[in-house]
Amino acid sequence: MSSKIFQMFSKKFENTLSRLKGRKRLWFVLDESKCRLLYYKSEIEARSKDPLGAIEIRGSAISLALEEDNQFVVHSNGESTLLLQKIMNL
């Protein structure tokens, strides 16, 4: 089975009252066997290197963020991560 690599922008919150850290462009791969989103600096690194980190999906809550299309928040292990996928027209 092949993995799909997709690009998103990510913002991480420590909790709902903390300041928003900077938005980062990251590449994500879904690790279905461990229920995690693995993230990388680039598409090339996603194909050839270990991930920078992971977001646990098992047991997490996922909600829509309505400020912009294609945006959602993953609430997991006391952290919230805002993910925004930019759709590119070719």
C-alpha positions in Angstrom: 0.0 0.0 0.0 1.4 3.4 -0.9 1.1 6.5 1.3 -0.2 9.8 0.1 1.8 12.9 0.9 0.0 16.2 1.2 1.0 19.7 2.0 -0.7 21.8 4.7 0.0 24.8 6.8 0.1 24.1 10.6 -0.3 26.3 13.7 0.2 24.7 17.2 -1.5 25.9 20.4 -0.4 24.7 23.8 -4.0 25.2 25.0 -6.9 27.4 24.2 -5.6 30.4 26.2 -2.0 30.4 24.8 -0.7 32.6 22.1 -0.6 31.1 18.6 2.8 30.1 17.4 3.9 30.8 13.8 2.3 29.1 10.9 4.6 26.5 9.2 4.3 24.8 5.9 4.7 21.1 6.4 4.2 17.9 4.5 2.1 15.2 6.1 1.8 11.4 5.7 -0.9 9.4 7.4 0.5 6.4 9.3 -2.6 4.2 9.3 -1.1 1.4 11.3 -0.3 3.7 14.3 -3.1 6.3 13.8 -0.7 9.2 13.4 -0.1 12.1 11.1 3.7 12.3 10.5 5.1 15.6 9.4 8.1 16.7 7.4 9.8 19.9 6.2 9.4 19.0 2.5 8.0 16.5 0.1 11.5 15.1 -0.6 12.1 14.5 3.2 8.6 12.9 3.5 9.8 10.3 0.9 13.3 9.7 2.3 13.8 10.8 6.0 12.4 10.3 9.5 9.6 12.7 10.4 10.1 15.8 12.4 7.2 14.7 14.6 3.8 13.2 14.7 0.2 14.1 15.7 -1.7 11.3 17.4 -5.0 10.7 15.8 -6.3 7.8 17.9 -8.4 9.2 20.7 -8.1 12.7 19.4 -11.0 15.1 18.6 -11.1 16.7 15.2 -13.2 19.8 14.6 -13.8 22.2 11.8 -12.4 25.7 12.0 -14.8 27.8 10.1 -12.6 30.9 9.5 -11.3 29.5 6.2 -12.2 26.7 3.9 -10.2 23.4 4.2 -9.2 24.1 7.8 -9.6 21.8 10.8 -8.2 21.4 14.3 -6.8 18.2 15.9 -7.1 18.1 19.7 -4.7 15.5 21.0 -2.6 14.9 24.2 -3.4 18.4 25.6 -2.4 20.2 22.4 -4.4 21.6 19.6 -3.0 21.8 16.1 -4.7 23.9 13.4 -4.3 22.4 9.9 -5.1 24.3 6.7 -4.8 22.7 3.3 -4.3 25.2 0.5 -5.9 24.0 -2.7 -3.8 24.8 -5.8 -5.4 25.3 -9.1 -3.3 23.9 -11.9 
